[in-house]
Amino acid sequence: MKSRMRIVLDGASLTPEQVEAVATRQARVELSARSIPRINRSRRVIDRLVRSGATVYGVNTGFGHLASVRIDDQKLSQLQLNLIRSHAAGVGANASPEVVRALLLLRANVLARGHSGVRLEVVRHLLSMLKHDLLPVVPEQGSVGASGDLAPLAHVALAAIGEGDVFLRGLRVKASTALKRCRITPLVLAPKEGLALVNGTQFAGALAALALRRAERLALTADVVCALSIDALKGTSRAFDARIHAARPHPGQRDSAANLRHLLDGSGILESHADCGKVQDGYSLRCAPQVHGATRDALSQLRRVLQIELNSSTDNPMVFAEDDETVSGGNFHAAPLAAALDYATLSVTTLAAISERRTDRLVNPLVSGLPAFLARDPGLESGLMMAQVTAAALVSECKTLSHPGSVDTIPTSANQEDHVSMAPWCARKLTQVLANAERVVAVELLAALRGIEFHRPLKSSPVLERVLSLTRRKVPLPRGEFVPSGAIEELARLLRSGSLLKSVADAGIAVD
């Protein structure tokens, strides 16, 4: 059995790839030895402040609008417990196991930075839950992204103290029961620890990290499917000439054009019409590098923001052990993440939109040069007529979901929190758009597969023939009329898995 990747959590070097590996159970996690002194030093600051009687927000005061209320020392533990219970107000569908694993990982990583003032056992407790795959039930709705993702993180903390429900080996059970089965002692919160567990951007960050990896794969896969469509439509590769893209050197555009050149190199179909006199193709073919490239560049921006966010302290107040003090601020506000997520969402929508336009060209006999709707007996058969309609419907959903969430602030907490980020909603929208976009590209793949069959015995390029072979093997399609629904879903799963990318790994395309 292949051993799992080992990730050492130090609060400074976590990557989206590592988050995905943990979320999909392909990696195990341990705490860096270098983090332990930092955690302990920050805790000593909190202990000293409690002993001194100083007033510190969230340690011996109420929260939000109630920050002016001083809490008696004998009630400080109850204060933290009450915070967790009252803030576990999430509703709606439960976050997936992958998202919850990522959430546990990200919160542990923040605490490992040593700005939170928690005891070492709190960090170890979260990592123990992750190790045993003891996953809190975390409703997706209820966070506005400031003061951090309070509701989702409160549901995590609720499970850590032995309350609420969790999923253990796929079964929903009481947290207290699951902790006992895993021989984990429920956490008893010390001053500030409840606040430290819920104050941060990690729910949005978990969603964003997983969405980023999924979107990056889709952007690469879209190049592969586009190349198949170009061959099916007997398009030209002239528009992908390296000189064109060197003259406008956006990185994503340049890379996408290079991919399309490599993918189409050696295509017998392409060579068969080299002297047909056709000068240029429609925009959805000719401008694919420009559009696909813009998506890549937007995802690069999300990656840059996320790389910082994953390894940032997002608590309030923050503990600076070297100065022996706490400072209140607003690092829990997820505006940087929200803006980058919105940008990524609209760019993925654009990727879906141009894919649907290529599908339309494939099924439209007025421009395709192929049988109407790619039916073998048009009229008796409708072919992929409705598959294209499905793609159009999904693209329209994506357009609506691309309305920016980051500008839609709404005041909360008696106007104390009078500007919020809505980053969790931005991340959830991106996830929904990705699911739609994967299906849209799957419809294009279905149409391209059928289109190329009409050109036999001509062959596409060697690398695209491998893609065709893999696809036929994984998703066999009948020659006549068939129900496209299941095929679309199967092809979308194939795209999401990354299998198509692995099949072209030796064609000069970066597959991961």
C-alpha positions as CSV (number, residue, x, y, z in Angstrom):
1,M,0.0,0.0,0.0
2,K,1.3,3.4,-1.0
3,S,2.2,5.6,2.0
4,R,0.4,8.9,2.4
5,M,2.2,12.2,1.9
6,R,3.4,13.8,5.2
7,I,2.7,17.5,5.8
8,V,4.4,19.3,8.7
9,L,2.2,22.2,9.9
10,D,4.2,25.3,10.8
11,G,1.7,28.1,10.1
12,A,3.9,29.5,7.3
13,S,4.2,27.2,4.3
14,L,0.8,25.5,3.7
15,T,-0.1,25.3,0.0
16,P,-3.4,24.7,-1.9
17,E,-2.0,21.4,-3.1
18,Q,-1.4,20.3,0.5
19,V,-4.9,21.4,1.5
20,E,-6.3,19.3,-1.3
21,A,-4.2,16.3,-0.3
22,V,-5.4,16.5,3.3
23,A,-9.0,17.0,2.2
24,T,-8.9,13.9,0.0
25,R,-7.1,11.9,2.7
26,Q,-3.9,11.5,0.6
27,A,-1.8,13.2,3.3
28,R,-1.3,13.0,7.0
29,V,-0.5,16.0,9.2
30,E,1.8,16.6,12.1
31,L,2.7,19.7,14.0
32,S,6.1,21.3,13.4
33,A,8.3,21.2,16.5
34,R,9.2,24.9,15.7
35,S,5.6,25.9,16.3
36,I,5.4,24.6,19.8
37,P,7.5,27.3,21.5
38,R,5.5,30.0,19.7
39,I,2.2,28.5,20.8
40,N,3.4,28.3,24.4
41,R,4.8,31.8,24.5
42,S,1.5,33.3,23.2
43,R,-0.4,31.4,25.8
44,R,1.8,32.7,28.6
45,V,0.8,36.2,27.6
46,I,-2.9,35.4,28.0
47,D,-2.3,33.8,31.4
48,R,-0.4,36.8,32.6
49,L,-3.1,39.2,31.5
50,V,-5.7,37.2,33.2
51,R,-3.7,37.2,36.4
52,S,-3.1,40.9,36.2
53,G,-6.8,41.8,35.9
54,A,-6.3,43.8,32.7
55,T,-9.3,44.2,30.5
56,V,-8.7,42.3,27.2
57,Y,-11.3,41.9,24.5
58,G,-12.7,38.4,24.3
59,V,-10.7,37.3,27.3
60,N,-12.7,38.9,30.0
61,T,-15.2,41.0,28.1
62,G,-18.3,40.3,26.0
63,F,-18.1,40.0,22.2
64,G,-19.0,42.4,19.4
65,H,-21.4,45.1,20.6
66,L,-21.1,43.6,24.1
67,A,-17.3,44.3,24.3
68,S,-17.8,46.9,26.9
69,V,-19.3,44.4,29.4
70,R,-16.6,43.2,31.8
71,I,-16.8,39.5,32.9
72,D,-16.0,38.3,36.4
73,D,-12.9,36.1,36.6
74,Q,-14.8,33.1,37.9
75,K,-17.0,33.1,34.7
76,L,-14.3,33.3,32.1
77,S,-14.5,29.6,31.1
78,Q,-18.3,29.9,30.9
79,L,-17.8,32.9,28.7
80,Q,-15.9,30.9,26.1
81,L,-18.4,28.0,26.3
82,N,-21.3,30.4,25.8
83,L,-19.5,31.9,22.8
84,I,-19.3,28.6,21.1
85,R,-22.8,27.6,21.8
86,S,-24.4,30.9,20.8
87,H,-22.3,31.2,17.6
88,A,-23.1,27.7,16.2
89,A,-26.0,29.2,14.3
90,G,-25.3,27.8,10.8
91,V,-28.1,26.5,8.6
92,G,-28.6,24.8,5.3
93,A,-26.7,21.9,3.6
94,N,-23.7,20.5,5.4
95,A,-20.3,21.1,4.1
96,S,-18.7,18.1,2.4
97,P,-16.2,15.9,4.2
98,E,-13.4,17.4,2.0
99,V,-14.3,20.9,3.0
100,V,-14.5,20.0,6.7
101,R,-11.1,18.3,6.6
102,A,-9.6,21.4,5.0
103,L,-11.3,23.6,7.6
104,L,-9.8,21.6,10.5
105,L,-6.4,21.8,8.8
106,L,-6.5,25.5,8.2
107,R,-7.6,26.4,11.7
108,A,-4.9,24.3,13.2
109,N,-2.4,26.0,10.9
110,V,-3.5,29.5,12.1
111,L,-3.2,28.5,15.7
112,A,0.3,27.1,15.0
113,R,1.5,30.6,14.1
114,G,1.5,31.6,17.8
115,H,-0.7,34.7,17.6
116,S,-3.8,33.1,19.0
117,G,-3.0,32.6,22.7
118,V,-4.3,29.0,22.9
119,R,-2.8,26.1,24.7
120,L,-0.8,23.6,22.7
121,E,-3.4,21.0,23.5
122,V,-6.0,22.9,21.5
123,V,-4.0,22.6,18.3
124,R,-3.3,18.9,19.0
125,H,-7.0,18.4,19.6
126,L,-7.9,19.6,16.1
127,L,-5.2,17.5,14.5
128,S,-6.4,14.4,16.5
129,M,-9.9,15.0,15.1
130,L,-8.4,15.2,11.6
131,K,-6.3,12.1,12.1
132,H,-9.3,10.0,13.2
133,D,-11.5,11.6,10.4
134,L,-13.8,12.8,13.1
135,L,-15.6,15.5,11.1
136,P,-17.9,18.1,12.7
137,V,-21.3,18.7,11.1
138,V,-20.8,22.2,9.6
139,P,-23.7,23.9,7.9
140,E,-22.7,25.9,4.9
141,Q,-24.8,29.0,5.4
142,G,-24.5,31.6,8.2
143,S,-21.2,33.4,7.8
144,V,-20.8,36.9,6.4
145,G,-17.0,36.7,6.4
146,A,-16.3,39.1,9.3
147,S,-15.6,38.8,12.2
148,G,-14.3,35.8,10.3
149,D,-16.3,32.7,9.6
150,L,-17.9,32.6,13.1
151,A,-20.8,30.2,12.6
152,P,-18.9,27.4,10.6
153,L,-15.9,27.6,13.0
154,A,-18.2,27.5,16.0
155,H,-19.7,24.2,14.7
156,V,-16.1,22.9,14.6
157,A,-15.4,24.1,18.1
158,L,-18.7,22.7,19.3
159,A,-17.6,19.2,18.3
160,A,-14.2,19.7,19.9
161,I,-15.8,20.3,23.3
162,G,-18.0,17.2,22.8
163,E,-21.3,18.9,21.8
164,G,-23.3,18.8,18.6
165,D,-22.9,16.1,15.9
166,V,-20.1,14.8,13.8
167,F,-19.5,12.3,11.0
168,L,-17.3,9.4,12.0
169,R,-16.5,6.9,9.3
170,G,-19.4,8.2,7.3
171,L,-22.0,7.8,10.1
172,R,-23.6,10.8,11.9
173,V,-23.2,10.5,15.7
174,K,-23.1,12.7,18.7
175,A,-19.7,14.4,19.1
176,S,-19.4,13.1,22.7
177,T,-19.8,9.5,21.4
178,A,-17.3,9.9,18.6
179,L,-14.7,11.5,20.8
180,K,-15.0,8.6,23.2
181,R,-14.7,6.0,20.5
182,C,-11.5,7.8,19.3
183,R,-10.2,8.1,22.8
184,I,-10.1,11.9,22.6
185,T,-10.9,13.9,25.7
186,P,-13.4,16.7,25.0
187,L,-11.7,20.1,25.1
188,V,-12.3,22.2,28.1
189,L,-11.8,25.8,27.0
190,A,-9.5,28.2,28.9
191,P,-9.8,32.1,28.6
192,K,-9.7,33.3,24.9
193,E,-9.7,29.8,23.4
194,G,-13.3,29.8,22.3
195,L,-12.7,33.1,20.5
196,A,-9.5,31.8,19.0
197,L,-11.3,28.8,17.6
198,V,-14.0,30.9,15.8
199,N,-12.2,34.1,14.7
200,G,-10.8,33.7,11.2
201,T,-11.4,33.2,7.5
202,Q,-10.8,29.5,7.3
203,F,-14.2,28.4,6.1
204,A,-13.9,30.6,3.0
205,G,-10.3,29.6,2.7
206,A,-11.1,25.9,2.8
207,L,-13.7,26.3,0.1
208,A,-11.4,28.5,-1.9
209,A,-8.4,26.2,-1.8
210,L,-10.4,23.2,-3.0
211,A,-12.2,25.3,-5.7
212,L,-8.9,26.7,-6.9
213,R,-7.4,23.3,-7.5
214,R,-10.6,22.2,-9.3
215,A,-10.7,25.3,-11.4
216,E,-7.0,25.0,-12.4
217,R,-7.6,21.5,-13.7
218,L,-10.7,22.6,-15.6
219,A,-8.8,25.5,-17.3
220,L,-6.2,23.0,-18.5
221,T,-8.8,20.4,-19.5
222,A,-10.7,23.1,-21.5
223,D,-7.7,23.4,-23.8
224,V,-7.8,19.7,-24.5
225,V,-11.5,19.7,-25.3
226,C,-11.1,22.9,-27.3
227,A,-8.4,21.2,-29.5
228,L,-10.8,18.3,-30.1
229,S,-13.5,20.7,-31.1
230,I,-11.2,22.5,-33.5
231,D,-10.4,19.2,-35.2
232,A,-14.0,18.2,-35.3
233,L,-14.9,21.5,-37.0
234,K,-11.9,21.3,-39.3
235,G,-10.5,24.5,-37.8
236,T,-7.0,26.0,-38.3
237,S,-4.2,26.2,-35.8
238,R,-2.8,29.4,-37.4
239,A,-4.2,31.6,-34.7
240,F,-2.0,29.8,-32.1
241,D,1.2,30.8,-33.8
242,A,3.7,31.7,-31.0
243,R,4.5,35.0,-32.6
244,I,1.0,36.3,-32.2
245,H,1.0,35.5,-28.4
246,A,4.5,36.8,-27.9
247,A,3.2,40.2,-29.2
248,R,0.7,40.3,-26.4
249,P,2.4,38.3,-23.6
250,H,-0.3,37.7,-21.0
251,P,1.0,34.5,-19.3
252,G,-2.2,32.6,-19.4
253,Q,-2.9,33.4,-23.1
254,R,0.7,32.4,-24.1
255,D,0.4,29.1,-22.2
256,S,-3.0,28.2,-23.6
257,A,-1.9,28.9,-27.2
258,A,1.2,26.7,-26.6
259,N,-1.1,23.9,-25.3
260,L,-3.3,24.1,-28.4
261,R,-0.3,24.0,-30.7
262,H,1.1,20.9,-29.0
263,L,-2.3,19.2,-28.9
264,L,-3.0,19.7,-32.6
265,D,0.5,18.9,-33.8
266,G,0.4,15.9,-36.2
267,S,-3.4,15.9,-36.7
268,G,-4.3,14.1,-39.9
269,I,-7.7,15.9,-39.9
270,L,-5.9,19.3,-39.7
271,E,-3.6,18.3,-42.5
272,S,-6.4,17.1,-44.7
273,H,-7.8,20.6,-45.2
274,A,-4.5,22.6,-45.1
275,D,-5.2,24.0,-48.6
276,C,-8.9,24.6,-48.3
277,G,-8.5,28.4,-48.4
278,K,-10.1,29.0,-45.1
279,V,-8.4,32.0,-43.5
280,Q,-9.8,32.2,-40.0
281,D,-12.3,30.6,-37.6
282,G,-15.0,31.9,-35.4
283,Y,-14.0,33.6,-32.2
284,S,-14.8,30.7,-29.9
285,L,-12.1,28.8,-31.7
286,R,-9.7,31.5,-32.8
287,C,-9.8,33.4,-29.5
288,A,-9.7,30.4,-27.2
289,P,-6.1,31.3,-25.9
290,Q,-7.2,34.8,-25.1
291,V,-10.3,33.7,-23.2
292,H,-8.9,30.5,-21.6
293,G,-5.8,32.6,-20.7
294,A,-7.8,35.3,-19.0
295,T,-9.3,32.5,-16.8
296,R,-5.8,31.2,-16.0
297,D,-4.6,34.6,-15.0
298,A,-7.6,35.2,-12.8
299,L,-6.9,31.9,-11.1
300,S,-3.3,32.9,-10.6
301,Q,-4.5,36.0,-8.7
302,L,-6.7,33.8,-6.5
303,R,-3.7,31.5,-5.9
304,R,-1.5,34.5,-4.9
305,V,-4.1,35.8,-2.4
306,L,-4.9,32.4,-1.1
307,Q,-1.2,31.5,-0.5
308,I,-1.0,34.5,1.8
309,E,-4.3,33.9,3.5
310,L,-3.6,30.2,4.3
311,N,-0.6,31.2,6.3
312,S,-1.9,34.4,8.0
313,S,-3.0,35.2,11.5
314,T,-6.7,36.1,11.4
315,D,-7.6,36.3,15.1
316,N,-8.8,39.3,17.1
317,P,-7.2,40.2,19.4
318,M,-3.8,39.0,18.2
319,V,-1.1,38.1,20.7
320,F,2.4,39.4,20.1
321,A,4.5,37.4,22.6
322,E,7.7,39.2,21.7
323,D,6.1,42.4,23.0
324,D,4.1,40.7,25.7
325,E,0.8,42.3,24.6
326,T,-2.4,41.8,22.7
327,V,-3.7,44.1,20.0
328,S,-7.2,44.3,18.5
329,G,-7.5,44.7,14.8
330,G,-9.4,43.4,11.8
331,N,-7.5,40.5,10.1
332,F,-10.7,38.4,10.3
333,H,-12.1,40.6,7.5
334,A,-11.9,38.4,4.3
335,A,-12.1,41.2,1.7
336,P,-8.9,40.2,-0.1
337,L,-10.2,36.6,-0.5
338,A,-13.7,37.7,-1.4
339,A,-12.5,40.0,-4.3
340,A,-10.2,37.3,-5.7
341,L,-13.0,34.7,-5.5
342,D,-15.4,37.0,-7.4
343,Y,-12.8,37.5,-10.1
344,A,-12.2,33.7,-10.3
345,T,-15.9,33.1,-10.5
346,L,-16.6,35.4,-13.4
347,S,-13.6,34.0,-15.2
348,V,-14.8,30.4,-14.9
349,T,-18.2,31.6,-16.2
350,T,-16.4,33.0,-19.2
351,L,-14.6,29.7,-19.8
352,A,-18.0,27.9,-19.7
353,A,-19.6,30.5,-22.0
354,I,-17.0,30.1,-24.8
355,S,-17.2,26.3,-24.4
356,E,-20.9,26.4,-25.0
357,R,-20.4,28.5,-28.1
358,R,-18.1,25.8,-29.5
359,T,-20.7,23.2,-28.8
360,D,-23.2,25.3,-30.7
361,R,-20.9,25.5,-33.7
362,L,-20.5,21.7,-33.5
363,V,-24.3,21.0,-33.6
364,N,-25.3,23.8,-35.9
365,P,-25.2,22.6,-39.6
366,L,-25.1,26.2,-40.8
367,V,-21.5,26.6,-39.6
368,S,-20.2,23.1,-38.8
369,G,-20.1,21.3,-42.1
370,L,-21.4,18.3,-40.1
371,P,-24.8,16.6,-39.9
372,A,-27.4,18.6,-38.0
373,F,-27.0,18.2,-34.3
374,L,-24.4,15.5,-35.0
375,A,-27.3,13.0,-35.6
376,R,-26.5,10.0,-37.8
377,D,-30.0,10.2,-39.3
378,P,-31.1,13.9,-38.8
379,G,-34.9,14.2,-38.5
380,L,-35.4,10.7,-37.3
381,E,-32.8,11.5,-34.6
382,S,-32.4,14.7,-32.7
383,G,-28.8,14.0,-31.8
384,L,-27.2,16.4,-29.4
385,M,-29.9,19.1,-29.9
386,M,-30.9,19.2,-26.2
387,A,-27.4,18.6,-24.9
388,Q,-26.5,22.0,-26.3
389,V,-29.6,23.5,-24.6
390,T,-28.5,22.0,-21.3
391,A,-25.1,23.7,-21.7
392,A,-26.8,27.0,-22.5
393,A,-29.0,26.7,-19.4
394,L,-26.0,26.0,-17.2
395,V,-24.1,29.0,-18.6
396,S,-27.0,31.3,-17.8
397,E,-27.0,30.0,-14.2
398,C,-23.2,30.8,-14.1
399,K,-23.9,34.3,-15.3
400,T,-26.3,35.0,-12.5
401,L,-24.0,33.5,-9.9
402,S,-21.2,35.7,-11.2
403,H,-22.8,38.8,-9.6
404,P,-20.1,39.9,-7.1
405,G,-20.7,38.9,-3.5
406,S,-17.8,41.0,-2.3
407,V,-19.8,44.3,-2.8
408,D,-22.9,43.0,-1.0
409,T,-22.0,44.0,2.5
410,I,-24.7,44.0,5.2
411,P,-24.3,45.4,8.8
412,T,-24.4,42.9,11.7
413,S,-24.0,42.9,15.5
414,A,-25.8,46.1,16.3
415,N,-23.7,47.9,13.7
416,Q,-20.4,47.0,15.4
417,E,-19.7,44.9,12.4
418,D,-20.9,47.4,9.9
419,H,-18.9,46.2,6.8
420,V,-18.5,42.5,6.0
421,S,-16.8,40.6,3.2
422,M,-19.3,37.9,2.2
423,A,-16.3,35.7,1.3
424,P,-18.0,32.4,2.2
425,W,-20.8,33.1,-0.2
426,C,-18.2,34.2,-2.8
427,A,-16.5,30.8,-2.3
428,R,-19.7,28.9,-2.4
429,K,-20.7,30.6,-5.7
430,L,-17.4,29.7,-7.2
431,T,-18.0,26.1,-6.3
432,Q,-21.4,26.1,-7.9
433,V,-20.1,27.8,-11.0
434,L,-17.4,25.2,-11.3
435,A,-19.9,22.3,-11.1
436,N,-21.9,23.9,-13.9
437,A,-18.8,24.7,-16.0
438,E,-17.5,21.1,-15.7
439,R,-20.8,19.9,-17.2
440,V,-20.7,22.5,-19.9
441,V,-17.2,21.4,-21.0
442,A,-18.4,17.8,-20.7
443,V,-21.1,18.6,-23.3
444,E,-18.5,20.1,-25.6
445,L,-16.4,17.0,-25.2
446,L,-19.4,14.8,-26.0
447,A,-20.1,16.9,-29.2
448,A,-16.4,16.9,-30.2
449,L,-16.2,13.1,-29.8
450,R,-19.1,12.7,-32.1
451,G,-17.9,15.3,-34.5
452,I,-14.6,13.6,-35.0
453,E,-16.2,10.3,-35.8
454,F,-17.7,11.8,-38.9
455,H,-14.2,12.4,-40.2
456,R,-13.0,8.8,-40.0
457,P,-10.9,7.2,-41.2
458,L,-8.9,10.5,-40.8
459,K,-7.2,10.7,-37.4
460,S,-6.6,13.5,-35.0
461,S,-3.1,14.1,-33.5
462,P,-1.5,11.2,-31.6
463,V,-2.1,12.8,-28.3
464,L,-5.8,13.7,-29.0
465,E,-6.3,10.1,-30.2
466,R,-5.2,9.0,-26.8
467,V,-7.8,11.3,-25.2
468,L,-10.4,9.9,-27.6
469,S,-9.4,6.3,-26.7
470,L,-9.5,7.0,-22.9
471,T,-12.9,8.7,-23.2
472,R,-14.5,5.9,-25.2
473,R,-13.2,3.4,-22.7
474,K,-14.4,5.2,-19.7
475,V,-17.7,6.4,-21.2
476,P,-18.8,4.1,-24.0
477,L,-21.4,5.8,-26.3
478,P,-23.8,4.0,-28.6
479,R,-23.8,4.9,-32.3
480,G,-27.5,5.7,-32.6
481,E,-29.8,7.9,-30.5
482,F,-29.1,7.7,-26.8
483,V,-30.0,9.4,-23.5
484,P,-27.3,12.1,-23.1
485,S,-27.9,12.9,-19.4
486,G,-25.9,10.1,-17.9
487,A,-23.1,10.5,-20.4
488,I,-22.7,14.2,-19.6
489,E,-22.4,13.4,-15.9
490,E,-19.9,10.7,-16.5
491,L,-17.8,12.9,-18.7
492,A,-17.9,15.7,-16.1
493,R,-16.6,13.2,-13.5
494,L,-13.9,12.2,-15.9
495,L,-12.9,15.8,-16.4
496,R,-12.9,16.5,-12.7
497,S,-10.8,13.5,-11.9
498,G,-7.9,14.8,-14.0
499,S,-7.7,11.7,-16.1
500,L,-7.8,13.5,-19.4
501,L,-4.9,15.7,-18.3
502,K,-2.8,12.7,-17.3
503,S,-3.4,11.2,-20.8
504,V,-1.7,14.3,-22.4
505,A,1.1,14.7,-19.9
506,D,3.8,14.0,-22.5
507,A,2.5,16.6,-24.9
508,G,4.2,19.6,-23.4
509,I,1.2,20.5,-21.2
510,A,1.7,21.2,-17.4
511,V,-1.0,18.9,-15.9
512,D,-0.8,20.0,-12.3
